[in-house]
């Protein structure tokens, strides 16, 4: 609840700041704030390490659009090759860092840039230098706000999760308790039976000797 409230305030602050500064932040305010909060709140690596992976993926996604605009035809095959280039670059980052920077953070950064920029790119591919810079700056601003909100809310969320794990499980009601059936001492009964048989046999032999 606390983390959601902090994230909501961050997204509202991004929209208000964009309006005050004359920036067009509304279109990617929620996307950027949500991505930044995810990077800060997921308990995988440290928040700074995860932010570094996100930033690497963000740059890779940006370079993928430049690669697509400069070298690939505007066809399905060209877009597929560009996507493959971005994904393989993300995998290379995780491999070269020996998974200290996890793959999901890099993929998340590349996907965040693609989600924010795909529409603007399709509107005017030749203007990629100006439109991509505008998208990158607005996304970076919103991601920073969301990341700061996640860092602030992170200790509270971690504490709440620890309390849930440490909470004892309720005992079963007394009415549900069923006593286990008591087994009869079979071995003892059998031994007693054997003893009685032996005593009877002794008496029989005594009677026979007499």
N, C-alpha and C positions, 0 to 999 in steps of 0.2 A: 504494500500500500504506500509506504514511504517512498520507495524507489519510483513508483508510478507518478506520485505527486511531484517529485523533483524533476523527472523527465518531462512532465507536462509543463512545468514552469520554464524549463530550458527551451522547449519548442516555442512557447509563447514569447519568450525573450528574444529568440531568433527572429520571429516575424516582426516584433516591434522594433528591434534594432535595424532590421532591413528597411522598414518603412522610414525610420528616422534618418538613416544614412543614404536613402535613395537607392538601395540595392534590391535586386529581385530575389529575395530569399524565400518567399512564400512557397514556391513550387517544390523546393527540396528541403524545406524546414524539417518536416517530420521524418523524411528519409535519412537526412544527415544526422539528426539528433538520435534517432533509433540506432543507427549504425555505431555511433560513438558510444552510446550506452551499452550496447552489446559487447563491444571491445573491452570496456572497463569492467563489466559485471561477470563475464564468463570466467569461472575459476580454473583456468588451464595453465597459463604462464602468468608472469607479472603483468600488470596493466600496461607498463611502458613497452615491454617486449611485444605484447599483442598489438599495441598501437604502431610499433615499428613495422610489424608484418602487414597491418592494414595499409600503412602509408606506402609500403613497397608495392602491394597489389594495386593501390590507387594509381601510382605512377605507371605500372605495367598496363593497366586498363587504358590510361591516357595514351601511352605510346602505341597501343594496339590500334586505336582509331587513327593515329597519324600513319602507321604502317598501312592500314586499310585504305586511307585516302590517297597515299602516294604511290603505292605499288600494286594494289589489288583492284581488279575491275568491279564495278557495282553490280555484281551478280551474286547468285546464291553460293556458287563455288568460291568466289572471292571473300564473301562474308564468313563462310565456313573456315577457310584458311586463316583468316584473321582471328577468329575465335580460338582455333587450335594453337595459334602462336601465343595468344594471351595465356591460355591454360598451361602450356608447356613452360612458359616463362615463370609462372607461379610455382609450378612443381620444382623448377630448377632452384628457386630461392629457398624453398624448404629443404631440398637435398643438399645444397651447398652450405647451409647453416647447420647441418646435421640435426634437423628438426628442432633446433632451439627456437626458430621462428616456425610456428606450425602452419601447415598448408591452409587450414580453414581461414586463418586471419588474412592471408594473402589473397585467397579466392574471394573473401568477403570484400576486400578493398577494390578489387577489379570489378566485381559485380556491382558495387555501389556506384562507381563512376559510370559504368555502362547504363545502369538504371536511370541515372540523372541526365546523361548526355545523349542517349540514343535518339530521342525525338528531335533535339536541336540539330544533331548531325544530319539526320535525314532531311530536315528542312533546307539546309544549305551546306552541302559537303565542301564546296570550295572555300568557305569561310571558317574552316576548322581552326585556324590559329587564333582567331578572335573569340569564337564561340566556346572553344574548349577551355581557354584561359578563364573566361567568365564563369563557366560551370565549375571548374576546378576550385576557384576562389570561394564561390558561394557554398559549395559542398564542404570545403575544408573548414569554413567558419562554423557551419552547422554541426559537423562532426566534432569539432573542438568543444562546442557547448555541450553536446550529448556526452562526450567523454568526461568532461569535468563533472557533469551531473552524476554519471555512473561512479566516479571516484568518490564523490561525496556520499552517495547512497550505498556504496559497496560494503563498508563495515557493518551497517545496520542490517543489510540483507544477509550477510554471512552470520551475524549473531542470531538472527531469527531462524536460520536453517539449523544452526547448532542446537538451539533450544528445542526444535522439533525432533531432532535425532536423539537428544538426551531425555525426552519425555518418557516416563515409564508407561508400559502398556497396562490397561485396566485389568484387574483380576476378574475371574469368572464369577457370576452370581452364585450365591450359596445354593439356590434352588437347582442349578444345573449340575451340582456335584453329584456324581454317582460313585458309590463305593464299589471297589473291585470285588468280585465274588471270591469267597474264601475257599481254597481248594482243600479237599479232605486229605489227611495224611495217609496217602495210599501205602507208602512204604512201611510205615509203622503198623498199619492194619495188617499188611501182608506178613510182617515179621511176627506179629502177635498170633496170627493164624497158624504160622509154621510152628511156633512154640507150643500152641495147644495141640497140634497134631503129634508133635514129638512126645509130649507128656502122655497123651492117650496111648501112643505106641509103647511107651515104657510100662505103663500100667498093664497093657495087653501082654507084654513079654513076662512081666511078673506073674500075671495070672496064668500064663502058659507054663512057666517053670513050676509054679505050685501044682 
